[in-house]
Amino acid sequence: MAADPLSRVFSALADPTRRDMVARLAIGDATVNELARPYVVTVQAVSKHLKVLRDGGFVESRVEAQRRVYRLNPRPLQEIDAWLLPFRRFWSRHVDALEQHLERMEKNSSVKGKKRHGKP
């Protein structure tokens, strides 16, 4: 596993099954069997995925009677969100500029249309 925390977080999310598990846990707590249900994998394989997610800080578990229940820890998602912030600002500026450009084009198009279809 990578040494720095953000690399560990991205490494944990590198696998689509683990991303699905994080999405499932965002809905609510689940047992290993509940997490394994949608996949054609063994419970042991799901447990390995959960270990990676636990090492990445995404999941925490507690014991209830005979079963282990997993829940999502949002901290790594907050780390990703913070890392993405400058990129969101970058894209927001570009999307805003595109929106303004399209509005100008639409305005120019409707002005031209009025000139063509205006009263003689």
N, C-alpha and C positions, 0 to 999 in steps of 0.2 A: 504494500500500500504506500502511496505517496506520503512524504513527510509533512508538507504544509497542509493546514486545515482545508483550504479551498480545493486543493487537488484531491484530497481524500473525499470531499463532498462530491465533486464531479465524477470521481472514479466509482463511487457507490451508485451513482445514477447512470453509469455508462451502459448498464444492461437493461433492456426493455422490460424484462420481468420485474426487476427491482423498481423501475419507474412505475409500473402498474401497481405494485404492492404499496408504494408511497401514496399513489392516487387512491387506492382502496382504503388505506389507513386514514386518509384525510376525511373520509366519510364517517369513520368511527373505529373503535378498537376491534381487534379480531384475533382469533386463535390461529395457530399454525395450520390446522385443518381447514379453517375458513379461508385463509390466504392461499392454500394449495388448491382449493376446489376448482378454479377456472383453468388450471394448467394440467398438462399431461406430464407431470413430473412427480417424483416421490416426495414425501414429507421431508425426507433427509435433504433433498435438493433445495426445498423451500427454506429449511433451517439454515443451510449454507448462505442463501441469499439474505436471510434475516441477520446473519452474523455480519455480513458486509455492511448492511444498512445500519446495524448497531455500531460497528466500528466507525462508520461515517457520521454517527450521531443522529441518524434519522428516526430510529425506533428505540423505545424503552419497553421493558416487559415487567409484568408482575405475575405472581402465581395466585391463581384462584382455584382452590380445591385441587383437582388432579390435572389442571391445564395451565398453560402459560398464555397470557393475553398480552398482545402487543398493541402499542399506541404510537402515534406519530409525535415526534418531537419537532416543532417548527423551527428551531434555531438554525439548522443548516439551510433551510429554505430562505430564512432572513439573510443569511450570509450571501447566498446566491443573488437575492434581490438587491442587496447593497452593492455587490460587484457589478450588476447589470445597470445600475442607475446612470452612469455616464453614457452608456450605449442608448438608453431610453431617451436621454436628453438629445443625443446626436440624431436619432431617428425622428424625434418629435420636431426638431427644427426642420428637417428635410420634408417631413409630411406636411408641416405648416406651410412651407414654401410651395409645395406641390398644390396644396389646397388653394392658396392665393393665386397661383398661376392658372388653375382650372377655372376659378371664379372670373378672372380677367378674360379668359378665352370665352367663357359662357356669355359674359357681358358684351364682349366685342361681337360675338355671333348674333346675339339678339338685337344689337344696334344695327348690324348689317341687314338682318332680316326685316327690321322695321323700315329701313330705307328702301328695300326692294318691294315690300308689300304696303308701303305707305300710300296715302292719297295722292292721285296724280295732280 
